[in-house]
Amino acid sequence: MAVVTGKSDLIADYLDPNSYPPDTQFMRGRLIIATGTVINASTDNAGSKYKLCPVPADAILDERTALQVQNWGFATVNIGTKSDPTAILSVARSAANVQNPVAFGDANHGKRLWERLGLAASPGGDIMLYVTGPADATAAGTLKFSIAYRYRT
């Protein structure tokens, strides 16, 4: 068997003119956590949308992202964008009291938000995240959240 010396994608080959240093977001990205609460009324109908927070399109969602959903007033929890309400999460509220839509090492590991959303290119700026009620509310409720992401220093 061969003995090799390899390197990760965080190591640039400074002797190779086609090799570029890694994006600082991957090497020294700053962890930002947006923490909030959203409230729904028992009379809210299907299609109701609630803004959670804006996240930079180039940010990398972190596995510390969590949603406390046990008291949410809808039977299903949908987290995504205005045009794609289930892009981040779609799960029955009863599946678990706390949902973690970002798993370490999954297929979305190291992808920027715009890539995770399946966009062809970064739209630049911020992308607003929403929680959407796919059916009429079953009760008044609250959803607590922490959206964690890494972004350039």
Backbone bond lengths (Angstrom), bond angles and torsions (degrees), N, CA, C in turn:
res aa  C-N    CA-C-N  psi(-1)  N-CA   C-N-CA  omega(-1)  CA-C   N-CA-C  phi
1 M - - - 1.445 - - 1.525 109.64 -
2 A 1.305 115.36 146.90 1.457 121.16 -178.75 1.519 110.71 -80.22
3 V 1.293 115.98 146.67 1.455 122.82 172.45 1.527 105.77 -99.87
4 V 1.323 115.93 123.22 1.456 119.92 -176.96 1.517 110.70 -122.97
5 T 1.298 115.31 159.17 1.452 122.40 170.64 1.524 105.74 -121.89
6 G 1.314 116.84 115.37 1.463 121.54 -177.31 1.503 111.25 -113.15
7 K 1.329 115.14 -175.80 1.465 120.43 178.93 1.519 109.43 -151.92
8 S 1.300 115.68 154.98 1.463 121.07 177.82 1.527 109.50 -80.92
9 D 1.310 114.99 174.95 1.465 119.27 177.39 1.535 112.44 -74.53
10 L 1.326 116.88 2.68 1.463 120.75 177.09 1.523 112.11 -95.50
11 I 1.320 116.72 -2.53 1.460 121.54 -178.46 1.526 109.04 -109.03
12 A 1.316 116.74 120.16 1.465 121.21 178.00 1.525 109.41 -87.95
13 D 1.306 115.97 148.30 1.450 121.79 175.08 1.526 106.77 -97.40
14 Y 1.310 116.82 96.67 1.460 121.26 -173.62 1.528 113.10 -68.97
15 L 1.341 117.21 -13.26 1.461 120.25 176.98 1.517 111.67 -86.51
16 D 1.334 116.81 -13.82 1.468 121.91 179.86 1.528 108.48 -98.44
17 P 1.330 118.57 117.02 1.471 120.32 -177.58 1.530 113.41 -66.69
18 N 1.332 118.30 -14.52 1.466 121.31 178.63 1.523 112.46 -94.11
19 S 1.320 117.06 0.62 1.465 121.38 -179.25 1.532 108.82 -97.45
20 Y 1.311 116.12 132.04 1.462 121.38 -179.05 1.524 109.94 -114.30
21 P 1.319 116.81 147.87 1.465 118.55 175.20 1.530 109.41 -61.37
22 P 1.318 117.39 150.18 1.459 119.84 179.72 1.522 112.16 -67.21
23 D 1.304 115.65 154.41 1.462 121.75 175.31 1.530 108.14 -57.91
24 T 1.316 117.43 133.10 1.469 120.74 -178.09 1.522 111.91 -60.49
25 Q 1.293 117.04 -22.63 1.466 120.60 178.03 1.528 110.80 -60.13
26 F 1.327 116.52 -35.78 1.456 120.48 -179.91 1.523 111.99 -81.32
27 M 1.320 117.20 -31.56 1.466 121.07 -179.22 1.520 112.92 -85.66
28 R 1.325 115.92 -43.42 1.464 119.77 -173.24 1.522 111.43 -138.00
29 G 1.308 116.85 35.53 1.457 120.19 179.81 1.521 111.24 -61.50
30 R 1.302 116.03 139.58 1.467 121.91 -179.35 1.522 109.19 -87.14
31 L 1.331 117.27 129.79 1.454 121.86 178.32 1.524 109.48 -77.24
32 I 1.318 116.12 126.12 1.460 123.12 177.88 1.516 106.71 -122.96
33 I 1.314 117.09 134.85 1.460 121.24 179.03 1.521 108.82 -127.38
34 A 1.333 114.74 116.69 1.467 121.35 176.12 1.525 106.86 -94.87
35 T 1.320 116.66 120.26 1.463 121.74 -175.68 1.517 109.37 -118.32
36 G 1.332 116.41 128.70 1.457 118.94 -177.99 1.514 113.30 -158.99
37 T 1.327 114.29 -176.32 1.462 123.15 179.63 1.514 107.89 -137.71
38 V 1.315 116.31 141.29 1.457 121.02 174.47 1.527 107.61 -126.28
39 I 1.332 116.09 142.58 1.471 121.99 -175.72 1.517 109.40 -119.13
40 N 1.339 115.78 138.76 1.464 119.99 172.79 1.527 109.31 -120.60
41 A 1.329 115.89 152.95 1.469 122.02 176.71 1.523 109.59 -93.82
42 S 1.309 116.39 158.29 1.470 120.54 -179.77 1.530 111.65 -68.29
43 T 1.319 117.01 -17.23 1.472 121.45 -179.19 1.535 113.19 -94.36
44 D 1.343 117.52 3.17 1.466 120.53 -179.59 1.529 109.78 -70.01
45 N 1.321 115.29 135.43 1.471 121.15 -175.07 1.512 112.98 -97.75
46 A 1.324 115.16 169.94 1.465 122.79 176.37 1.518 109.28 -53.90
47 G 1.323 115.83 139.71 1.455 120.77 -179.49 1.519 113.92 90.78
48 S 1.328 117.21 -3.86 1.463 119.77 177.21 1.524 108.64 -62.71
49 K 1.339 115.90 137.39 1.461 121.70 -178.13 1.520 109.13 -124.29
50 Y 1.329 115.46 139.02 1.458 121.38 -179.64 1.528 108.43 -128.66
51 K 1.320 116.47 123.49 1.459 120.75 178.38 1.521 109.44 -70.57
52 L 1.329 116.30 131.17 1.463 120.70 176.00 1.524 110.51 -94.62
53 C 1.338 116.75 -63.23 1.462 120.95 -179.85 1.520 109.69 -170.82
54 P 1.325 116.42 155.31 1.468 119.45 173.70 1.534 109.46 -84.44
55 V 1.334 115.47 142.35 1.464 121.96 177.55 1.528 107.15 -130.00
56 P 1.329 118.60 135.03 1.463 119.43 178.30 1.534 111.08 -56.33
57 A 1.309 117.17 137.58 1.463 121.94 -178.01 1.523 111.55 -57.59
58 D 1.341 117.49 -31.84 1.461 121.36 -177.98 1.530 113.31 -89.72
59 A 1.317 118.71 1.66 1.458 121.84 -179.51 1.523 110.87 -69.82
60 I 1.318 115.24 155.26 1.459 122.31 176.52 1.519 107.47 -108.42
61 L 1.350 116.79 115.41 1.459 119.27 179.29 1.523 109.71 -63.15
62 D 1.311 116.49 140.83 1.458 123.46 -176.55 1.522 110.09 -105.81
63 E 1.331 115.06 151.92 1.470 120.61 -178.52 1.525 113.33 -66.49
64 R 1.311 118.53 -6.82 1.469 120.89 175.29 1.528 112.45 -80.35
65 T 1.327 117.12 -2.30 1.464 120.91 175.60 1.523 108.69 -62.85
66 A 1.330 116.41 128.75 1.463 120.74 -176.98 1.527 110.30 -147.82
67 L 1.334 114.48 148.16 1.459 121.49 177.93 1.523 108.52 -131.20
68 Q 1.312 116.61 125.32 1.462 121.80 176.87 1.521 105.44 -92.95
69 V 1.337 117.04 106.69 1.466 121.84 -167.51 1.521 115.19 -111.39
70 Q 1.301 119.10 -2.43 1.471 120.30 -172.96 1.524 113.22 -60.54
71 N 1.318 118.30 -25.60 1.466 120.88 -179.12 1.520 113.09 -105.18
72 W 1.350 117.61 10.94 1.453 122.02 178.13 1.514 108.51 -67.53
73 G 1.322 118.38 142.29 1.455 122.29 -173.73 1.516 115.77 -83.34
74 F 1.330 117.94 -2.19 1.458 121.88 177.96 1.526 108.95 -108.45
75 A 1.316 117.36 150.51 1.464 121.67 -178.73 1.523 112.35 -71.92
76 T 1.331 116.82 -23.03 1.462 121.92 -179.85 1.518 109.72 -121.92
77 V 1.319 115.45 143.23 1.460 121.51 177.62 1.527 107.73 -107.75
78 N 1.314 116.72 115.97 1.467 122.83 177.24 1.519 108.68 -117.30
79 I 1.330 116.09 121.09 1.462 121.53 177.30 1.515 107.32 -119.37
80 G 1.323 116.11 129.93 1.463 120.45 179.73 1.508 110.48 -177.39
81 T 1.314 114.49 -143.09 1.461 121.02 -179.89 1.524 108.83 -112.37
82 K 1.316 116.25 175.55 1.464 120.52 179.83 1.529 110.76 -60.57
83 S 1.336 116.71 -40.75 1.467 120.15 -177.88 1.526 113.93 -89.82
84 D 1.324 118.29 -16.84 1.463 122.59 178.81 1.529 108.60 -136.41
85 P 1.339 116.77 80.74 1.463 120.75 -170.45 1.527 115.83 -66.15
86 T 1.325 118.88 -14.40 1.468 120.63 -179.21 1.526 112.33 -112.86
87 A 1.307 117.99 17.48 1.467 122.03 -174.05 1.529 113.54 -62.64
88 I 1.312 118.11 -30.65 1.466 121.63 -177.62 1.532 111.27 -102.98
89 L 1.331 117.37 -40.24 1.464 120.65 -175.95 1.522 110.63 -158.86
90 S 1.303 116.34 140.08 1.460 123.06 169.53 1.520 106.53 -146.56
91 V 1.321 115.86 110.55 1.462 120.24 -174.49 1.527 109.74 -152.41
92 A 1.313 115.85 151.17 1.466 120.30 174.50 1.522 108.95 -67.09
93 R 1.318 116.06 135.42 1.463 120.56 179.07 1.526 110.97 -54.95
94 S 1.322 117.28 -33.86 1.462 122.19 -177.27 1.528 113.47 -73.81
95 A 1.332 118.79 -8.28 1.469 121.43 -177.24 1.530 112.08 -64.91
96 A 1.322 117.84 -36.00 1.464 123.02 178.24 1.517 108.27 -170.75
97 N 1.324 116.53 149.06 1.460 120.72 179.33 1.526 112.26 -66.93
98 V 1.318 116.41 -33.06 1.465 121.67 179.12 1.524 107.97 -122.21
99 Q 1.316 115.48 129.73 1.461 121.75 178.45 1.528 109.29 -109.71
100 N 1.319 115.64 136.62 1.467 122.45 176.45 1.528 107.55 -122.00
101 P 1.335 117.38 95.34 1.465 120.54 -174.54 1.525 115.55 -75.86
102 V 1.335 117.57 -4.49 1.463 120.86 179.33 1.522 108.14 -118.00
103 A 1.331 116.12 118.03 1.459 120.99 -179.65 1.526 109.62 -108.35
104 F 1.318 115.64 133.66 1.457 120.27 178.16 1.526 109.99 -61.38
105 G 1.329 116.04 130.53 1.455 121.07 175.03 1.515 115.98 80.34
106 D 1.330 118.22 5.53 1.475 119.58 -179.58 1.525 110.37 -77.26
107 A 1.314 116.90 -173.69 1.470 122.06 -177.16 1.529 112.27 -62.36
108 N 1.329 118.37 -21.02 1.464 121.99 -179.78 1.527 113.06 -95.96
109 H 1.321 116.80 5.63 1.467 121.89 -178.19 1.528 110.32 -56.43
110 G 1.328 117.02 126.03 1.454 122.23 176.72 1.522 115.09 75.37
111 K 1.326 117.39 7.80 1.463 119.32 178.51 1.521 109.68 -89.98
112 R 1.329 114.83 143.38 1.461 120.03 174.45 1.526 108.51 -71.69
113 L 1.321 116.67 160.08 1.466 121.05 -176.95 1.520 111.48 -54.93
114 W 1.318 118.12 -45.28 1.466 120.11 -178.08 1.523 111.39 -62.12
115 E 1.342 117.50 -34.07 1.468 120.82 177.11 1.523 110.49 -70.19
116 R 1.325 115.79 -42.67 1.466 120.62 178.80 1.533 111.69 -60.84
117 L 1.331 115.61 -32.27 1.463 120.50 179.35 1.531 112.52 -80.78
118 G 1.335 117.09 -3.67 1.459 120.94 177.54 1.520 114.14 80.44
119 L 1.329 117.11 19.13 1.465 120.09 178.87 1.533 109.68 -78.59
120 A 1.310 117.11 150.14 1.464 122.32 -178.29 1.523 112.62 -73.19
121 A 1.326 117.02 -26.95 1.462 122.14 179.95 1.520 108.49 -155.35
122 S 1.309 115.20 162.34 1.460 119.41 178.83 1.524 110.02 -68.68
123 P 1.339 117.68 129.42 1.462 119.67 176.19 1.528 111.71 -78.21
124 G 1.337 116.66 -6.88 1.461 120.91 -177.04 1.511 110.50 75.08
125 G 1.283 116.46 166.57 1.466 120.87 178.41 1.524 112.91 64.71
126 D 1.317 114.81 -152.03 1.460 121.55 -178.13 1.525 111.21 -101.81
127 I 1.325 114.78 153.53 1.465 122.75 172.24 1.526 106.40 -115.30
128 M 1.321 116.73 125.33 1.465 120.93 179.68 1.532 108.73 -79.48
129 L 1.330 116.25 129.49 1.461 121.19 174.40 1.523 109.01 -95.25
130 Y 1.313 115.16 142.07 1.467 122.74 -177.85 1.515 110.62 -127.37
131 V 1.329 115.70 155.04 1.458 122.01 162.28 1.525 104.57 -111.30
132 T 1.334 116.23 134.44 1.458 121.79 -173.91 1.522 110.40 -124.02
133 G 1.323 115.87 140.15 1.460 121.43 175.14 1.522 110.03 -91.22
134 P 1.331 119.06 110.56 1.460 120.81 -177.14 1.535 113.76 -76.53
135 A 1.321 116.63 -19.65 1.465 122.20 177.22 1.526 106.82 -138.66
136 D 1.324 116.97 172.96 1.467 120.12 -179.79 1.535 110.29 -58.43
137 A 1.317 115.70 147.44 1.459 120.63 177.66 1.521 110.18 -62.95
138 T 1.321 115.45 145.47 1.463 120.95 176.77 1.525 110.94 -94.25
139 A 1.337 116.35 -17.58 1.469 122.24 179.58 1.520 108.21 -168.69
140 A 1.328 115.83 168.07 1.462 119.94 170.60 1.520 106.82 -70.64
141 G 1.310 117.00 149.76 1.453 117.18 -178.13 1.516 114.10 -164.36
142 T 1.332 113.67 176.69 1.459 121.42 177.43 1.523 109.36 -134.57
143 L 1.304 115.26 148.27 1.455 122.71 175.22 1.521 106.33 -127.55
144 K 1.319 116.51 121.82 1.464 121.22 177.05 1.517 107.44 -100.45
145 F 1.334 116.00 142.57 1.458 118.60 -176.26 1.518 112.55 -145.33
146 S 1.312 114.07 154.37 1.463 123.71 168.27 1.517 105.80 -133.04
147 I 1.310 116.53 112.23 1.457 122.06 176.47 1.524 106.18 -98.39
148 A 1.321 116.26 110.56 1.466 121.79 -177.36 1.523 109.23 -105.31
149 Y 1.323 115.10 134.58 1.460 118.95 178.08 1.522 110.05 -150.99
150 R 1.340 114.42 156.62 1.460 121.07 176.26 1.530 108.32 -104.42
151 Y 1.330 113.32 137.07 1.459 119.27 -178.33 1.512 109.96 -142.34
152 R 1.310 116.96 160.94 1.466 122.73 -175.95 1.522 112.94 -49.69
153 T 1.309 114.00 149.22 1.469 119.05 178.19 1.516 109.80 -81.08
